[in-house]
């Protein structure tokens, strides 16, 4: 429930600090969730004090990290490329999810007993946290599309260069 609410509320944050920094912040917050679990959880059930805080922080991170680059990618596309562009963005996100799940399953292996399972899960949680920290570096390399000048091909008047400026401004 945290992710949809933050996806809507992340707009002012994006306006203030940009898409790259908002995504990086989301990745770093996402990293705190599995790190929390690796430290706070043991074989005894502690849902409210052990699992829930990590899940809430995780949700906040995902709420900033996922919709921000998807929205930025879609906004940077001309209307004729929107469907293809959003599909490619979603495909890349899904591929990353598949690779992440494969990594965690590989790290978990087939533990014998609760103590060994906890150790395996801790390895998986630390790997997820480390991957999220590495992912935070990626958006910082990106520029905000809103700050870039529009390419000639996307300007409404570029293809109609024979029109006078007054006619083009009305279009």
N, C-alpha and C positions, 0 to 999 in steps of 0.2 A: 504493500500500500504506500510505502514511502516513495518508490520510484516514480509512479505517475504524478504524484503531487509535486515532486521536485522537478520533473521534466517541464511542468508548467511554470513553476516558480524560478527556474534557472534563467529565464529571459533577462531580468534585470542584472543578474551576475554577468551574463555574457555581454550585455551592453556596457557594463562598467570595466571589466578586465579582459574581454575578448574571448573568442572561441577556444583558442589554443590553451590559454591559462585556465579557463573553466574546465576543459577536458583534462588537463594535467592535474588540477585540484581534485577532480572526480576520481582519477586513477589513484592518486595518493590516499584519498579517503577510502577507496575500495581496498587498498593494501592493508589498511588498519584492521579491517574485519577479520581476515584470516590470521593476521598476526595476533589479534586478540584471542581468537580461538586456540591458537597454538600455545598461548601462555595460560589462559584462564580455564580451559576445559581439561577434565581428567575422566576417569572411568565412572565416577559417580554422576548422576544426573543433576545438572544445575542449569536448567533451561533459562530461568529469568535472570540469573546473575552471570551465567557463563556464555550461553549461546545467544540470547536476545540482544545484548549490547553490540556484539560483533555483527549481527544481522542488520541492526538499525544503521550502524555506520556504513556497512556494505551497501545498503539500500540508498543512503545519501550519496555515496560515491558513484553508484551506477546511475542515479538520477542526474548527476552532472556529467558523467563520462560518456554515456551512450547517446542520448538525444542531441547533444551539442554538435558533435562532428557530423552526424547524419543530417541535421538541419542545415549546417553550414555548407555541406556538400550539395544538398538540394537547392539551396538559395543561390549558389554560384552557377547553377546550370540554366541555360536557356530553356524556355518551356518545351521546346521540341525534343529535348534530351532528358527531361525530368524523370520519366519512367525508367529509362535505361540507367541513368546515373544513380538513382536511388536503389535500383536492383543490384548494381555493382557494389555499392556501399554496404548494403545488407548482406550480400554474399561474402564480402571480405570480413564482416563482423561475425557471421556464422562460421566461416572457416577458422577464425581465431578461437571461437568457442569450442569447436571440434578438437582442435589441436590442444587446447587447454585441458579438456576432459581427458583426452588420450594421455597427456602428461601425468595428470593426477592418478589415473587408473594404473599407469606404469609404476608410479611411486608407491602406490598402496600395495600392489602385489597381492599376495594371499597370506596375510598374517595369521598366526596361530594364537588365539586367546586375546582377551581384552587389552592387556598391557602392550602386546605387540601391535595390535590394531591401532591403539592410541598413538604409538610411536610412528606408525605408517601414516596416520592422518596428520600428525604434526609435520612430517616431511612434506606432505601434500599442501598443507596450509602455508608453510614457509615458502614453498615453491610458488604458490599463487600470489602471496604477498610480494615476493621478489619480482615476479613477472609484471605485476601491476605497477611497481615502482619503475621498472624499465619502460613500461608503456607510457608512463607519465612524461618521459623524455620526448616521445614522438610528437605530441601536439605542440610542444614548445618550438619544434622545428618548422611548424606550419605558420603561414601568415594568414591574417584575417582577410577573407575575400572582400569585406566591406571597405577595407583600407586600400585595396588595389584599384587602379583605374580600370574601367570596363574595357575589354578588348574591342577593337574596331568592329569585329563581326557581330557583337551583341548590341552595339549602339543602334538605336532605332533609325538613325539617319545615315548610317554608313553605306547601306546598299542603295540609298536614294540620293546619292551625292549630287545629282543634277537638279534636285529640288532646291528652291531658294530657302534660305534660313527661316523665313517667316512661315512657310508652309510646313517645314519640318518640325518647327516648334509646336505647331497645332496638332500634329499627328500623334 
